[in-house]
Each structure stands twice: as C-alpha cells, then as structure tokens.
Amino acid sequence: MKAATKVNFRPYAAGRTAYPVTIITPEDGCFIHTFFDVRPWSPSGRYLACLKLPFQDRLPGPDDEAIVCVIDLVEMTLVELDATKGWGMQVGAHICWGSETLLYYNDQEGCDVFAVEYNLETGEKRRMAGSVYQITPDGASLLSPSLSLINASQNGYGATMPASCDCVPPVGAPEDEGLWEVDVKTNTKRLLFSLKQAYDLLPNKKPFEGSRFTFFHTKVNRQQDRIMQVVRCLFDDGRPQLKYILTMAMDGSDAAVALPYEMWTNGSHHPDWHPDGRGILMNINYNELRFAEFDSRGEKFKLVAPQVPGGGHPSYYRDGLYVLTDAYTGERVVNENHEVPIRLVDTQSGHEEAICWIWTLGGTSIPAELRCDPHPVWSEDYRYVCFNGTPEGNRQILIADLSGLGERS
C-alpha cells in the first residue's frame, strides 16, 4: 500500500451522545463514504474506504478528480490510492470491497464509465469491462445500471459526462439497456436484465406511455440469491417520475414486482433489504412517512413501529429489532440548531433514541443536490455505524460505537 499519513481521530461531542462517536477523517479535507447499503469497512473491519472530494460547494464537472482513500482504523492513518473522475456528490465513486486486498470504484474517460479494480498489496490496477453500483457479497460480480444515464433521473449518483456524450435515456424501454453484470474473473460484461423486461412485468402499461425508463439503485441481498432493482420512468412534459421496485434471481430469472408504482406515493423513498434477504424495508408515505416492510414479491405488507415517523435512509439491525436511519434537514425530527439525528428505533416498543445529533449543512442556502446526507450504515457485525456529517463545516466521516446494543437485544 502507498505511504500513509497520520489522522487525528477525535471524539465528537464527547459526553453529549448516547453512544461514543469518533470523527475519523482529516479536518482539513472533505470526505464521504458510499451509501447506507454499502459497507465501507473491509471484510476484516480494519480498513475503511472513502472518497476525498476536491470541493463541496458545487457539482463535479467531467474533468474534476476526487481521490479514493483507505483509512487504517487500527493505526489511525490514511492512504490516498487513486484519482477518479467517475463520481457524484451523493455516493462518490461507488467504492466497494471485493476482498481484503481488492477495492472497486468507478472512473470515467470520454463517454465511458467503468470500474477500476485496485490491488492494495501490489498497487496494480485493472480496468473492468463495466461500471459498479454494488458488488456481490462473494466479490465475483459487479452489478450496475448505466452510470452515464443515471444522473438524468437524479443528480449525484452517476458520473458527470462531457456535453458531447449522449446521456439522455431514450423514450421507451429498450431491450439493449438495463442492469449489467461484470464477471470479475473473466472481466466480461453482459446484460443481466433489460429495461424491456422491466416494462413487460407491468400489469398496466398505459401510465408509462411516452416515458423514458431508467434503472436506479441496485441492491444485492446478503444471502446473494436475490437482486433488488429500482426503476424510474421520466416524462418530458414535467409529470412526476413513476417509480417501482422489482426483484429477480441472481441470473435475472424469476423476476417480480415488489412494489408497484401505485404504492410508491409522493415522498416515499429508500428501500433496503432486510438482513434475512426476504423482506424489504422502505419509507412509505401515508399522509406522513412511515417505515414499511414487504417481501420481494410484493406481499406481506406491514408498517414497522407505526407510531414513529419514518424518514432518512432506514436499515434494519441484524434481527429486525431496531431500525437505523438519519433524516433530511427539512424533516420535523431536526432540532432547532438544524442538526439531524442519527436515529435508532426499537421496532417492538416504538421507543426512539438519537445516537447523536449532527450538522449536515442544514439552515444554509445550499442547493438540494449538494446536501450532505449521513447515509448511516452498519458494520458487518452490527457493532458500529458509519455516517457522514459536517461537524466542523467540512464533510467528515464518523463512526459510532454501538457494541453494547447486542446486550440489549
């Protein structure tokens, strides 16, 4: 690995948080981890991958480079590995661990977005045949929609392309575009599931006439036997997007609609797999956001802790006894200082506590696409939670120690 620099790990709001929280990134830089469903920790838990941003007050252009970094949580050091142009303000470069020594992230050249495999032992890089949104738990496959198109649906999740590139999804649901899979061993790419197949699953196709189909979030369950795919349909006449969720087997077969567009009501957002790999947890708008669960075929729908307001980026603790989430700065759970809570909800009692409160640029005039979402994510053993914040003005990464939670559950 390249030369490391020491990082001043420092407590956050010592004595004023429900659980110990530590800032682990240098205060003179801007850093983010990937997303609330992508663990930034290496398999051993020793290292944490993140992205160092060149700025935080504007969206990236096609030539702006960010730096892929790895933090040693034992030695408290940081290594800057590689520069990338294939990143967005919300999820960075989709950095994923393939193994303890292999890291994957996106880069961009011309009109092509592609994943890079970085070997931490040798420093060798391999350009992959396609991009990465998520990697399978065994590290064998990279899964991704076309990241050159995804920003047409919502900025910050794909890569910023040159103006000369055609990055507008075509009208309709083509059969030659969709969810792509890269076989890591052979470095070959194939279309796993097409937009046309997603369209064909719809029982009522009339509301989608004239729309542009795109795939958005791709999520693999922990058991590696099912893929969740968010579908978004865009209209040129200003109508709101239509959104729905489908799931499929790992080879693209056995596809089903898990959440129809009629139930993805205005304001609903952020589905995530239950740790059991069967259920899906999501914010659903019932006049107000609530946490809801349903299975991968759209059945067994229920509210989770219905007396508690939903919001943020919710995910389950290992057995579903707790929901971890954050909040957007406009949600009513935000305090008078514009700090958002990192929320922990007991799904049985409905009791809620804040792991901590963190400022995320709320109360400022910053555009929505430049927001700093915490994106809280569990460690593999559910002992720690990693999240973003701006406690000192710059985007930083923090880790909360919830190792005592297992004794309560």
N, C-alpha and C positions, 0 to 999 in steps of 0.2 A: 504494500500500500504506500501511497505517496506520503511525504513528510506531513506531520501533524502539528497543529498549533493548540496550545492550551486554551480551554474555555473556562470562564469564571461561572461555574454553576452557582446559582444564588437562589435562596428561598424567596418565594413570592408571598407577600402579605403574611409573614410569619406570625403565628398566633391568632390570625383572623380568618382562617379557613377551617372547614370541617375535617379536612384531611391534609397531610403535608403536600405542598406543591412547590416544584422547583423549576426555575427557568434554565434551560439547558443550551441556549444559543447565545452567541456574542451580541452584546447590546449595541454595537456599532454597525450591525447589519440587519437585513430584512430576510426572514426565513419563514417557510411554511412546510408542513408535511402534506401528504396527498389528499386523503378523503376519509370520511368516517367509516368506510367499509374496507379500507386498505391499511393493514398493519405496517407502520413504518419500522418496526423492530425487525432485526434479522432473526432467523429461526432460533438461535441461542438466546436471544434477548439482550445480547451485549451491545450491539450496534444499532443505531437509528439513522435511517436515510431521510434526507430532506433536500429542499431546494433553496438556494440563496438567490434572492431577487435583485436585479440591478437597480430597481426603484419600486415605489409602492403607490405613486400618485398618478399613474396613467396606465392604460393598457399597453401591452407589448406590441411593437411592430415586428415585421417578418425578419428583421436583422438583429433584433435585441437578444442578447445572450444572458441566460441565467446559469448558475453553477450548481451541479449535482454534488452534494456533500454527504459524508458519513461521519456521525458522531460516535466516539467510543465512550459509552456510558460508565465504564469502569475507570479508564484513565482520564476521563474528562477532557478529551481532545477532539478536534475537528479536522477532517481532511477534505480539501476541495479536489474532487475527482476529475470533473469534465465539464465543459461548456455545452449548452444546448440552446437551440432556437425553437425547439418544439414544445413550448409550454404555454400555459394560460394562468391567469391571476387566481383562479379558484382551486384548481387541482394540480398546479405545477406541471411537471412533465410525466405524470402518472408513474412515478417511481415504484417499482415492485421488486421484492426479493424473490429470486428463483432458488437460491440456496444460501448457505452462509458466506459463500465467496462469489456468487453471481448476482449482479444487480441489473435491472432492466429499466429503461426510461426512453422517452421519445426525443427525437431530434427532427429537424426539418431542413430540406435542401430543395431549392426550386419549388416545384409544386408537389413534392413528395414528403409525406410524414412517415417516419419509420422508427422502429425501436432499435436501441443500442444495447447489446449485452456487454457488460463491463466485468472483467475478472479482477477481483480485488487482490488476489495473490500475485498475479503476473502483470497487471495493468493493461492486458490485451483487450481490445475492443472488437466486436463483431457487429456489422450492420445486418439487421434482421430483415426478412422479406416483407414484413408488415409492421403496423404500429401495435402498441399495447394500451389497453384500458384496464384490464385485470389479467393476472396470470393464474393458471390453475394451481391448486394447493401443492401438487407434486412438482411444479416447475416445468412441466413438459410442454405446455401450450400457452401462447399469448392470444388473448381474445380482444377484439376491438372493432367498433364501427369505424367508418372513415373519419379520421380526425381533421381532415381538411374541410369537411362539410358540417361538422357538429356545431361550430360557432354560429351558423345560420339559425340554429334553434335557440341557443343561449350562449352569450359570450363568456369566455373564461375557462372552457372545458376542453377545447381542442387546441390547435396551433394556429397562429396568425399567419396567413398566407400572403404572398405578393399579390398585388392588384391584378396582375396578368393571369393569375390562375382562375379557373372556373370553379368557384366554391359555393355555387348555389345548387341545392338539391333539385333534381328535375321534377316536373309535375308528374304525379302518379307514384307508383310503387314498382320500380324496375326490378327485373329478376337477376340483374348482374351487379347489384349493390346490396349491402346489408351488413351482417355480422361476419367478420373474418377471423380465421384461426391460423396462427403460425405454429408449425411443428418446430420446437426449439432444436431438436436433434438434427433434423434434416434441413432446417431453415427453408421450408417451403410453405407457401400460403395457399389457402383455399377458402372459398365462400361457404361458410357453415350454414347460414340461414339467410334467405334473401328478404328484401322488403316486400316482394311479391307474395312470398309465403306468409308474411305478417298480415298483409292485406286479405289474403284468402281465408284467414282464420275468422275474420269479422262476419258475424251473422247478418248485420245490417250495414251495408256499404254506402248507402246514399249520403249520410252526413259527411263522408270523406271525399266526395266528388270535387275535383279541382285542387285537392291539397297536394303538398309535397311531403312525402314520407321520409322520415329520418329515424335512425336509431340513436338513442342517447345512452343513459347509464347501462353498463353491462356488469352483471354480478354473478359470481360462481359460489354455490353453497360450500360449506366446509367439508361435506361428505363427497364433493366432486362428482355428483350424479345429476345435477340439475343447474341450468343457467337461467337467470332472470334477465329479461331484456325490456327496457323502457322504450316505447315507441312514441314519437311525436309527429304530428301532422300539421304543417304550416299552410296558411292561406295568404294569398297575395292581396286580398281585399280588406285586410285588417281584422278579420274574425279571429277570436282567440284560438290558440292551438287546441287540437284534440289530442288527448294522451291516453294511452292504455299500457298494460303490462302483460307480457306473455312469458311463459317459461317453456323450456324444452330439455330433452335429454342432452348429454354431452356431445352427441353426434348430430344434433339438430332434429332428431326424430321426436315423436310423441309430444308435439307442441300443443299448448293450450293457452287460452286467455285467462290470466289470473285475476285481472281487474279490468272490467270493460270501461270504455270511455265515459259511460253514463255515471259511473261511480267515482271517476276522477273529477270531482267537482272543483269549482274555482277555489284556489287556495290550498288544495291538497298537494302533498309533496313527500318525497324522500322515502321510498320503500327500502327495506333491508331484510336479508334472510334472518330467520330465527336460527339460533345455533343448532337446532335439531335438523335443519335442512329441509323441513317440510312447510313450515309456516312463513309468512311474510308480515313484517311489522311496518306500519306506514301512518303518517299523518293524514287523516281524512276529515274534510270539512263538513260538520253537521251544524250549520249556522255558526259554529265555532270549531276550531281544530280539536280533534280528539285522536288519541292513539288507537289504532285498529289493527286487528290481525285477521288474516285469511290464508287459505292454503294455496299451493301452487297451481291449483285448477279452479280457483275462484270460489271455493266452498268454505264452510265452517267459519263464516264471518262473525267477528265479535269485537266489542270495544274492550280496550285494556285500561284498567283504572279509570273508568268513565267519568269520575268526579274531578279528574285532574286535566287541566288544559294541555292540549298537545302543542307541538311546535318544534323548531330546530331540526336536528339530524338524529333521530332516535334509533337506538340499537339495544338489543337485549343483553343482560348478564347471562352467563353460561346456561342457566336453567330457566330463564324467563322470569325470575323473581324480581328483577329490577329492570327498569328502562333507564338508559343513559341518554341524555340529549343536551343540547345547548339552546340558544334562542337567537332569533334575528333581533336587530336593535329596535324594530318597530313593534315587537310583541309586548303584551301587557305585563309579562313577568320581569321585564327590565326595570332596574331600580332608578332612583332619581338622579344618580350620577351617570346614567347611560351605560352602566355596566350590565353585562348579561350573565346569568347564572349558568354554570355547568351543573345540570340538574340530574338528580338521582331519585327515581320514583319507585317506591315499593308497590308492585302490581297487586299484592294481596290486600294490604291495608289502605293503599292510596296515599300513604304518607310520602311527602316530598321534602328533600333537603338539597341545599346548594353545596356541592363540593367546594366551590369558591365562586366569587364574582370577578369578572374580568372585563376590562375595557376593550372594545373592538372597533374603535373609531366612531362609536355612536355619538349623536349630538353634533356632528360636523356636517358640512355640506358635501361630503364625498359622494360621488355617483354610486348608484347601487352596484354596478359591475366591478367596483373597486373595493367592495366591502371585505372585511376580514372575518370570515366565518371560522369559529373554533374547530368545527368538524371533530368532535371528541371520538376517540377510537380506543377500544380495549386492547390490551396486550393479549398474547396467545393464552396466558394462564389466568387472565382476568384479575391480575393483581395491580395493574397500573392503567392509567388513562392518559393518553397524549392528546394535546389540543393546541390550537393557535390562539394568540391574543396580541394586544398591543399595549402591554402594561407601562412601557416607557416611551410610547409613541411609535416605535418600530415594530414590525411584525416579528413575533418571537414564538418559539415552541416551548411548551410547558409540559411537565409530567406530574400527575397527581398519584400519590401512593395510596391505593385502596386495598392493601394487602389484608387489612383487618375485616374487610367486608365478608370474606368467606366464613368467618367465625359466626357471623350473624345470620347467614342463610341456611 
